């Protein structure tokens, strides 16, 4: 008999895709979600949240709601979190309350009613800068960028001789470098999960997610994934806004592949106690993806607006080493990036979105978080 799985934060972008995958394989699914306005403007059940999933509208910080959500549950997938590096740097109390305290409330209840396994969504942001090597081949785990003054200086971290460091795939063994409030919170979620599951006879797994994209993202949320932000700008006839010089590198992973990773982490015996990078395994510059996004939406004329400004908490390069996830989880990303962009663009064409990026940028600038 298939388990009943609680997906905390399951009405969000990744959650809805995961709920569908769990139901398809025969699980019973319960969702706990507060339906915050920034993600769910109507504050109502999302139309694409599968009707077979039970929805409890409640806050992860509310012990009564969490206790009710855990009744009869066999395993938990914990996605409930405030998301956004930039916003976390000024909404400090909100991010810390939801991400840190909310996870504490969840585990306080799990101590009383333990489950078989808890899988938590961690983030690539906990690494800060990714792994680098020098031009001489030496690995650098603690790369730090210098400050640029009046446009002078390197966007890239440099070695002691002033030479730019070269980005390498980042393994799970790379030491954390918590550069934002969001990163701190995700690390707390990860550590609480792995520490308390081991202490109380449960199984814990953490997935460190890279930049997820696909249909269903909150297009009017200026702190959502960068591809959704680009898509919203382009759909409103505006050039995608790219910070720094656009050459910073990331990995973009389709939400369907992320959902598959969570299903694997829920069952695989070798996953217990582990942390795993989840991405596509392909590195791309932000400028490149902005141009590809515009092209996929038929707006090649909307070339990226390169701001030559940086945001507090941002890092330069970070791409994942997927060796461990492939070997120990059997994780194999399958979505081709161009096909994924076409799917996203087709979905965006059917949506209405408000371009709130200028508003978000003004908020950051007003607080001195853009330079």
PENORLIN-V262615 format. One record per pair of residues at least 6 apart in sequence whose C-alpha atoms are under 8 Angstrom apart, sorted by sequence separation. I is the first residue (numbers start at 1). J is the second residue. D is the distance in whole Angstrom. If there is no record, write none. Layout:
BEGIN
<<I,J,D> <I,J,D>>
END
This chain:
BEGIN
<<9,15,6> <10,16,6> <22,28,8> <23,29,7> <37,43,6> <40,46,8> <59,65,7> <60,66,6> <133,139,4> <134,140,7> <147,153,7> <148,154,7> <158,164,4> <159,165,6> <178,184,6> <196,202,8> <197,203,5> <198,204,7> <218,224,7> <223,229,8> <233,239,6> <234,240,6> <265,271,6> <294,300,5> <325,331,6> <326,332,6> <364,370,6> <365,371,8> <22,29,7> <36,43,7> <58,65,6> <59,66,8> <88,95,6> <132,139,6> <133,140,5> <146,153,8> <148,155,7> <157,164,6> <158,165,5> <197,204,5> <217,224,7> <222,229,6> <233,240,6> <294,301,8> <7,15,7> <10,18,8> <35,43,5> <58,66,8> <131,139,7> <132,140,5> <146,154,7> <156,164,6> <157,165,6> <217,225,8> <221,229,8> <294,302,6> <10,19,7> <35,44,7> <56,65,8> <131,140,6> <132,141,7> <145,154,8> <146,155,8> <156,165,7> <194,203,8> <219,228,6> <220,229,8> <231,240,8> <291,300,7> <294,303,8> <361,370,8> <19,29,7> <35,45,8> <131,141,5> <145,155,7> <154,164,8> <194,204,5> <218,228,7> <219,229,6> <230,240,5> <130,141,7> <131,142,8> <132,143,7> <145,156,6> <146,157,7> <193,204,6> <194,205,7> <217,228,6> <229,240,8> <230,241,7> <7,19,7> <82,94,8> <131,143,8> <145,157,4> <193,205,8> <194,206,8> <213,225,7> <219,231,7> <220,232,7> <291,303,6> <56,69,7> <82,95,6> <129,142,8> <130,143,8> <144,157,6> <145,158,7> <193,206,8> <212,225,7> <219,232,6> <290,303,8> <291,304,7> <81,95,8> <129,143,6> <143,157,6> <211,225,7> <213,227,6> <290,304,6> <129,144,7> <143,158,8> <211,226,8> <213,228,7> <82,98,7> <190,206,6> <81,98,6> <82,99,6> <261,278,7> <287,304,7> <80,98,8> <81,99,5> <80,99,7> <11,31,7> <60,80,7> <258,278,7> <10,31,5> <11,32,8> <258,279,8> <5,27,7> <7,29,7> <9,31,7> <10,32,6> <11,33,6> <31,53,7> <33,55,8> <35,57,7> <4,27,6> <5,28,6> <6,29,6> <7,30,6> <8,31,6> <9,32,6> <10,33,6> <29,52,8> <30,53,6> <31,54,6> <32,55,6> <33,56,7> <34,57,5> <2,26,6> <3,27,6> <4,28,5> <5,29,5> <6,30,5> <7,31,5> <8,32,5> <9,33,5> <11,35,7> <29,53,5> <30,54,5> <31,55,5> <32,56,5> <33,57,5> <34,58,5> <2,27,5> <3,28,6> <4,29,6> <5,30,6> <6,31,6> <7,32,6> <8,33,6> <9,34,8> <28,53,7> <29,54,6> <30,55,6> <31,56,6> <32,57,6> <33,58,6> <34,59,5> <134,159,7> <253,278,8> <2,28,7> <4,30,7> <6,32,7> <30,56,7> <32,58,6> <33,59,6> <34,60,8> <253,279,5> <254,280,8> <12,39,7> <32,59,8> <33,60,7> <252,279,7> <253,280,5> <32,60,8> <135,163,8> <251,279,6> <252,280,6> <20,49,8> <23,52,8> <134,163,8> <251,280,6> <19,49,8> <20,50,6> <23,53,8> <134,164,8> <135,165,7> <251,281,7> <252,282,7> <19,50,7> <134,165,5> <135,166,7> <251,282,6> <252,283,8> <16,48,7> <133,165,6> <134,166,6> <251,283,5> <252,284,8> <16,49,5> <132,165,6> <133,166,5> <141,174,6> <142,175,8> <250,283,6> <251,284,6> <11,45,8> <16,50,7> <19,53,7> <32,66,8> <132,166,5> <133,167,7> <141,175,7> <249,283,6> <250,284,6> <11,46,7> <132,167,4> <133,168,7> <142,177,8> <249,284,5> <250,285,6> <61,97,8> <131,167,6> <132,168,5> <249,285,4> <250,286,7> <283,319,6> <32,69,7> <61,98,7> <130,167,7> <131,168,5> <248,285,5> <249,286,6> <282,319,8> <11,49,7> <31,69,8> <60,98,7> <130,168,7> <131,169,6> <247,285,5> <248,286,6> <281,319,7> <30,69,7> <66,105,8> <76,115,7> <130,169,7> <131,170,5> <211,250,8> <213,252,7> <246,285,7> <247,286,6> <281,320,6> <61,101,7> <62,102,8> <66,106,6> <70,110,8> <75,115,5> <78,118,7> <130,170,6> <131,171,8> <210,250,8> <211,251,6> <212,252,6> <213,253,6> <214,254,6> <246,286,5> <247,287,6> <281,321,7> <61,102,4> <74,115,5> <75,116,5> <76,117,6> <77,118,6> <78,119,6> <79,120,6> <210,251,6> <211,252,5> <212,253,5> <213,254,5> <214,255,6> <246,287,5> <279,320,6> <281,322,7> <60,102,5> <61,103,8> <63,105,6> <67,109,6> <73,115,7> <74,116,6> <75,117,5> <76,118,5> <77,119,5> <78,120,5> <79,121,5> <210,252,7> <211,253,6> <212,254,6> <213,255,6> <214,256,8> <245,287,8> <246,288,8> <278,320,7> <60,103,7> <62,105,7> <63,106,7> <66,109,7> <70,113,8> <74,117,8> <75,118,6> <76,119,6> <77,120,6> <78,121,6> <131,174,7> <210,253,7> <212,255,5> <277,320,6> <279,322,7> <61,105,6> <77,121,8> <130,174,8> <242,286,7> <277,321,7> <278,322,7> <60,105,7> <61,106,8> <242,287,7> <277,322,6> <296,341,7> <297,342,8> <60,106,7> <63,109,7> <212,258,7> <276,322,8> <292,338,8> <296,342,6> <33,80,7> <127,174,7> <277,324,8> <278,325,7> <127,175,7> <128,176,7> <129,177,7> <242,290,8> <276,324,7> <277,325,6> <293,341,7> <297,345,6> <127,176,4> <128,177,5> <209,258,8> <276,325,5> <292,341,8> <296,345,6> <297,346,8> <126,176,5> <127,177,5> <128,178,6> <240,290,6> <126,177,6> <127,178,7> <128,179,6> <8,60,7> <126,178,5> <281,333,8> <293,345,8> <125,178,7> <126,179,8> <280,333,6> <311,364,8> <125,179,8> <279,333,7> <280,334,8> <128,183,8> <207,262,8> <125,182,8> <126,183,5> <271,328,7> <312,369,5> <125,183,5> <126,184,7> <270,328,6> <271,329,6> <311,369,6> <312,370,6> <270,329,7> <311,370,4> <123,183,7> <126,186,7> <205,265,7> <230,290,7> <234,294,7> <246,306,6> <310,370,6> <311,371,7> <126,187,6> <245,306,6> <268,329,6> <309,370,7> <310,371,5> <227,289,8> <231,293,7> <235,297,8> <240,302,7> <242,304,6> <244,306,7> <245,307,7> <309,371,5> <6,69,7> <123,186,6> <227,290,8> <230,293,7> <231,294,8> <234,297,8> <239,302,5> <240,303,7> <241,304,6> <242,305,6> <243,306,6> <244,307,6> <245,308,5> <6,70,7> <15,79,7> <122,186,5> <123,187,8> <238,302,7> <239,303,6> <240,304,5> <241,305,5> <242,306,5> <243,307,5> <244,308,4> <245,309,8> <265,329,7> <121,186,8> <122,187,7> <234,299,7> <237,302,8> <239,304,6> <240,305,6> <241,306,6> <242,307,6> <243,308,6> <244,309,5> <264,329,6> <205,271,6> <227,293,7> <239,305,6> <241,307,7> <243,309,6> <244,310,5> <264,330,8> <6,73,6> <122,189,7> <205,272,6> <206,273,8> <208,275,7> <210,277,8> <212,279,8> <243,310,6> <249,316,7> <250,317,6> <251,318,8> <264,331,7> <4,72,7> <5,73,6> <6,74,8> <8,76,7> <122,190,6> <204,272,6> <205,273,5> <206,274,6> <207,275,6> <208,276,6> <209,277,6> <210,278,6> <211,279,7> <234,302,7> <243,311,8> <248,316,5> <249,317,5> <250,318,6> <251,319,5> <261,329,8> <4,73,5> <5,74,6> <6,75,6> <7,76,6> <8,77,6> <9,78,7> <10,79,7> <120,189,7> <121,190,8> <203,272,6> <204,273,5> <205,274,5> <206,275,5> <207,276,5> <208,277,5> <209,278,5> <210,279,5> <248,317,5> <249,318,6> <250,319,5> <251,320,7> <3,73,8> <4,74,5> <5,75,5> <6,76,5> <7,77,5> <8,78,5> <9,79,5> <10,80,8> <120,190,6> <203,273,7> <204,274,7> <205,275,6> <206,276,6> <207,277,6> <208,278,6> <209,279,6> <249,319,7> <261,331,6> <3,74,6> <4,75,7> <5,76,6> <6,77,6> <7,78,6> <8,79,5> <9,80,4> <207,278,6> <260,331,8> <3,75,7> <5,77,7> <7,79,7> <8,80,5> <9,81,7> <120,193,7> <119,193,8> <118,193,7> <198,273,8> <257,332,8> <257,333,6> <257,334,7> <257,335,7> <118,197,7> <194,273,6> <256,335,8> <117,197,8> <194,274,8> <253,333,8> <254,335,6> <253,335,8> <254,337,8> <118,202,7> <120,204,8> <122,206,6> <123,207,7> <124,208,5> <96,181,8> <100,185,6> <117,202,6> <118,203,6> <119,204,6> <120,205,6> <121,206,6> <122,207,5> <123,208,4> <124,209,6> <252,337,8> <95,181,7> <99,185,5> <100,186,8> <103,189,6> <107,193,8> <114,200,7> <116,202,5> <117,203,4> <118,204,5> <119,205,5> <120,206,5> <121,207,5> <122,208,4> <123,209,5> <124,210,5> <254,340,7> <95,182,7> <99,186,7> <114,201,8> <115,202,6> <116,203,6> <117,204,6> <118,205,6> <119,206,6> <120,207,6> <121,208,6> <122,209,6> <123,210,7> <100,188,6> <104,192,8> <114,202,7> <117,205,8> <119,207,7> <121,209,7> <92,181,7> <96,185,6> <99,188,8> <100,189,6> <103,192,8> <107,196,7> <111,200,7> <155,244,7> <95,185,7> <99,189,7> <155,245,8> <89,180,6> <88,180,7> <89,181,6> <88,181,5> <89,182,8> <88,182,5> <85,180,6> <85,181,7> <85,182,5> <84,182,7> <85,183,7> <83,182,7> <82,182,8> <172,275,7> <172,276,7> <172,277,7> <171,277,7> <210,319,8> <210,320,8> <235,348,8> <231,345,7> <235,349,7> <232,348,8> <231,348,7> <236,353,8> <235,353,8> <236,354,7> <236,355,7> <232,353,6> <232,354,7> <233,355,6> <232,355,6> <233,357,8> <214,340,7> <214,341,7> <215,343,7> <229,357,7> <214,343,7> <215,344,5> <214,344,5> <213,344,8> <216,347,8> <180,312,8> <215,347,6> <180,313,5> <215,348,7> <220,353,5> <222,355,8> <179,313,5> <180,314,8> <219,353,6> <220,354,5> <222,356,6> <179,314,8> <219,354,7> <220,355,6> <221,356,7> <222,357,5> <87,223,7> <220,356,6> <86,223,7> <223,360,8> <85,223,8> <222,360,6> <84,223,5> <83,223,7> <84,224,6> <83,224,7> <119,262,7> <119,265,7> <119,266,7> <118,266,8> <170,318,7> <117,266,7> <169,318,7> <170,319,6> <171,320,6> <172,321,8> <167,317,6> <168,318,8> <169,319,5> <170,320,5> <171,321,5> <167,318,7> <168,319,7> <169,320,5> <170,321,5> <171,322,7> <169,321,5> <171,323,8> <124,277,8> <151,308,8> <157,316,8> <156,316,6> <155,316,7> <40,218,8> <39,218,6> <39,220,8> <39,221,6> <38,221,6> <77,262,8> <129,315,5> <128,315,6> <129,316,6> <130,317,6> <131,318,7> <129,317,6> <130,318,4> <129,318,6> <130,319,7> <128,318,8> <75,266,8> <124,318,8> <14,212,8> <13,216,6> <13,217,5> <13,218,7> <89,312,7> <89,313,7> <86,311,7> <86,312,7> <86,313,7> <85,313,6> <86,314,8> <85,314,7> <17,255,7> <18,256,8> <21,259,7> <17,256,7> <21,260,7> <14,255,6> <18,259,5> <22,263,7> <17,259,6> <18,260,8> <21,263,8> <14,258,8> <18,262,7> <14,259,7> <18,263,8> <87,364,8> <90,367,8> <86,364,7> <89,369,8> <86,369,8>>
END
